[in-house]
Amino acid sequence: MSMPSQYDTYTSPLAERNASPEMLRIWSPRHKFQTWRRIWLAVAEAQHELGLPVTKEHVEELRANLEVTDEDIERAKEHERRLRHDVMAHVHAWGDRCPKARGIIHLGMTSEDVGSNADLLLIDEALALVEQKVARCVFSLAEQAARWKRLPTLGFTHYQPAQPVTVGRRIANWASDLAIVLFRLRSREEFISDSGATERGVRGATGTQASFFELAQGDGSLVDALQGRVLLKLYGGAPVDPANDHDGGRAGLAEIGRWRSRCLMGQTYPRVLDTLVLSDLASVASVLHKIATDIRLLSNRKEIDEPFGEKQIGSSAMPYKRNPMRCERICGLSRFVMNLVGNAFDTAATQWLERTLDDSSNRRLSLPEAFLALDGALDLMHNVASGLEVHEATVRANLMAELPFMASENILMAAVKAGGDRQELHEVIRQHAQAAGLRVKKEGKPNDLIERLKADAHFAKVNFDEVMDPMAYVGRSVEQVDRFLAEVVQPLREQYKDDLAKLSTTEPRV
């Protein structure tokens, strides 16, 4: 019997076909375990700095062995088969590498002092990448909006012909919707600083910090100082000034500890935060879905196409087809993200008392998969927007087929200004319009309303070239695009120029 290969087991399409290397790295096992070690090291350093039973030698050994190797991960798997506990398996695996510090790793901590802090750090890192990619999509769409801002096109309400817009104005509307969710993502930093809820620090088994209170021999200010130091090490901040580091650093950092800890929690960080994160991701997904759907509808009208590879096959049965498969994938992935939100609400609603463990298996799926799927959809949208094909001739032909009906009011006004009777002219236009409409629907012939009106003596003084200029009906489309680009897009370009330079430009893999 042949040995099983990688093709004999299920692998996630999110990793194989959709998500970018950057997002896959964030949610990779190594990055998670590396983050765990960062947290353990931060706690050990803070405990040593505050005179708790952790020595300089302990800290130096941990710092020298911070990198998670393949061998470490395999060793942790062996420990987990025996211990049935993933966090403790990695405590033992790191202890194998650090025999001197083995006894102080995880000192005073519960699993969620590691897991919850790590999850929050990974979520923040992943949100930053999503934010950058949303901004990139805004800019790609903005470039198309600027290019096509003067091309009139048929507008739709209820998916029925309505007042004309321009192709650029429609695309700018898509970019504006994405800008709205981008501003929402940017506001997460303000929420973090206002609530303190997402910076967990060290809380212990039920959130009371009892184990650390015991380590500190009942000194609450020392626990506050420990909390402050750990958070500064994990989330950034000014280092402690040795000149002001009197009384073991407690006086300067106690205030930080109390400020950061003002949001109460049990063993885990509040799972309601996951509902906010997944809801924000779903908001982005809903906008991507709407844009991709619009492109699919316009592709059917032969006005716009997504990029299409030279050797790409649209259908296995119909060689002529050019299906909008990238936009279809955007819709599929976005719908998946939107449907994951319910997991977060269910999990937040069913956290009994100080915590229960039925959140873990669900969150291992719903959190990373929401980010991975949205990441793939954002890369696809950037690709589509950057290579969007606009077919000007078809856009104009489709507009001109409907414009005679829309121009009828302007024709009526022009004829009245030339001395005609408004009520009489209205009835004449109505009769011609009904006849022209029936000709289109019943006989499949072109709309000949304008020819009918030109041949009618009631409208002999009307300048039909003027009233049939499509740009006369697009309102402030061009001005609105220009203002959006100047007032919204350009400031965003300045804010994100350095971040976007670091993003991968690899095309979607499939």
Beta strands, then each sheet from edge to edge (+ up, - down):
strand 1: 152-157
strand 2: 160-166
strand 3: 304-305
strand 4: 389-390
sheet 1: 1+ 2-
sheet 2: 3+ 4-
end
